[in-house]
Amino acid sequence: MKRFFLGLMGVALTSVAAISAFAPAAANPGVATTTVKWSAQAIISMTLTPNYFTGFGQVKAVFGAQPTPTHGPNAGPGVAQGDIDFGNVLSGTNYLYKYAAHLNVTSNDANGFKVYGEGGADFQLDAGGGSTPLSSTLFYLNSTSGAPADPNNGFSAALPFQKTAGIVTGGTYAGPTSINYGGVYPGPIATSASATGDFYYDYILKVPSSIVANGDYYVWIVYTVVGS
């Protein structure tokens, strides 16, 4: 059987705004020009929670009544624990993963922030010798906090995760991994005009029919938050 699972990483990056104030030169002798300079440090904090609500897990794409969510051994066992583990899947089949990831972002940046989410690589076969492109296999879509209930299914519209063009550190099966963008970021997956925000995501796995090798396929998805 084929098994797909994801490790999640979250990184919050700060931005520094330099602010300067200049006092005009005084006309009186003996009074010097006063220059005041200071920096305002943007503080950003992100909490990334996998499997964030009761009923998380994989649901095969079917019409009508939806199957009960299930998951592989790396997920859970409880809420907010483990990885995103789709468990055993079949080639040529779509699967929804409910309540996959919750991002809570807080900052003191009045301009808001941007959220980036990319894979550190394509899906890799843990035993070696196999891979599948991330952008045609794993997709993300908005979910709910759990109230109201998640309405998505395996046929819901979703956007593809991309393999990063940044510099990747780590990323092995044991993980974790990080992405260094060098100040050049891709398009954000979410933006906020306010200083705080919550983002809830499901994932959709589209297992290619061309995958014939059995085993564990893994990838690290890295979320990065940067002040606007």
N, C-alpha and C positions, 0 to 999 in steps of 0.2 A: 504493500500500500504506500501511497504518497502522503506525506504529512507536511503542512506548511505552518510555520510560526514566525513571530516577529518579536524582536526586542525593541523597547521604546526608550529614547533618551530625550531629555529636555535641557536646553541651555538658555539662560537669560543673559543678554549682553547689555551693558550700559553704554550710554552716549554722554559726552561731556560738552556742555555749551559754555563757551568762554564769554564772559560779560565784562565790559570795561566801563568805567565812569571817569570823566575828566573834568576837573574843576578849572574854570577860566583863570588866567593869570591875573593877579591882583595889581592894581595900579600903585599901591603904596610900596615904597622901598622896604626891603627886608622881609617881605611876605612872598614865599615861593609858591610856584604852581603845585597843586596837590593832584596826584594821580592815584586813583583807587582801582584795583583790579581784583576780580574774584572769579571763581569757577563754580557753576552750579552742576553738581553731579546727579545725573538721572539714575534713580535706583529702580530696578525692575526685578520682580520675583515671579517665578513660575512654578506651579505645582502640577506635575503630570501624573494622572492616575489611570492605570489600565483597568479594564474590567470593572467599571466604576458603579454599576448598578445591578441589583438582583435580576437574574435572567440573562446575564451576559453569555455570549458564546456564538457558535456557528449554527446557521440555519440554511439548509439546502434550498436553492431557488426552485420553488414550486408555485403553482397557481392554487388559489383556494386556501383552505385551512393550512396554517403554517406549522411545521414540525417544532417540537420542543427544542430550544437551544441546547447544544452540547459543546464540548471543547476537549482539546487534548490535555495531556498530563502537565504541561508547562504552565497552563492557565490556572489561576485560582490557587487553592481550592475555594477561597472566599472572595468576596467583593474587595476590589482594590489590591489584589494580589496577583503575582505571576506575570507571565508574558501573554501575548495574543497568540493563542495556539488553536488553529483551525481543526487540528486533529487529522484523522485519515480522510482523504478526499479522492475523488475520481477524476481522471483526465476528461477534458471537454465539459466540465460541469461548473456552474457558478454557485458561490456560497456567500451569504451575508454573515458578518460578525457584529452582533448587537452590543451596544454599550462598550465599544472598544477603548476609547480614550477621552478623558476629560482634561482640558487645560484650563487652569485658573491663573490669571495674570493680574498682578497688582504693580503699580508704579507711581512715581510722583511726576511723570512726564505729562504735562497738560496737553501736549500735542498727540498723545496716544501712542500706539505701537503697531508693529507688523509681526505677523507670525509666519515663519517659513517651516515647511515640512518636506523632507526629502529622504531618500534611501541612501545609505552609505555604499551600496553596491546593488547589483541585480540579485535575485534570489539565487543562493548557492546551495548545492547538495553537500550536506555535511560530510559525507564519506568521500567527496571529491569526484571530479569527472562529469559534473552536470551543473547547469544553471538555466535560468529562464529570465527574459527581460522583465524588469520591474514594471515599466510603464504600460505593459500590456497584460499584466497579471494582477496587480494590486491597485485598488481604487479607494477613495475616501468620499464620504458624504455626511452631511449634517445629521445629527441625531437629536435626542432630547435628554433632559436631565433624568428622565425616568417618570416624570409627572408633567405632562401626559406621557402615556406609553409610547415607545418607539414605533412609528408606523411603517418603517422601511421593510423591504424584502429584497431577495436576491436579484430582482429585475429593476430595482430603483436606479435612477440616473446618478452617476457618480463621476468623479474626476480622477485621472490617473496620478499616482505617485511617480516622481521622476528620480532617476539615479543622479546623484549630485555631480556637479563639475568641480566642486570644491576639493580641498585637500583633506583626505580622510585619515584619521588615526584610529587604530584598532579595527573593529569590525569582524573579528573572528567569531566563531560559534560561541565561545565563552563570553565575548564582549567585555566591556561595552565599547562604544565607538563615539567619535566626535567628528565634526566637520568644521574646517577653517575656511571661511569664505574670503578672507583677505579684503574685506570691505566691499566686495562685489557680490551682491545677493541676487538670487533668482526672483521670479514673481512670487509675492506672498500668497499663502493659501487663505489668509484671513487678515483683516485690518480692524483697528479700533480707533475711533476718534476721541475716546475717553481714556482715563488712566487705568481703568480696571476692566476686566472682561472674562467671561466664561465661554468655552467652546467645547461642544460635545460632538464626537465623531463615531460613526460606524465605518467598517471597512467591507469592501466586496472583493473576493478572490475569484478570478476567472482562470481556472486551471486549463492551460493549453492542451489541446488534443495531442500535440506532438510530444508531450512529456511521457516517456516510457520507463525511465529509471525510477525504481522505487527507493524510498528513503526519506530522510528529513531535509526539507528545504528551509533555509532561514535567511533573514535579512534584518538589519537594524534600521529603524525609522527614527530620524533625528528631528526634533522640533526646536527651532531657534526663535527667540523673541528679541526684537530690537526696537528701541525707542524711535519714534518718527522724527 
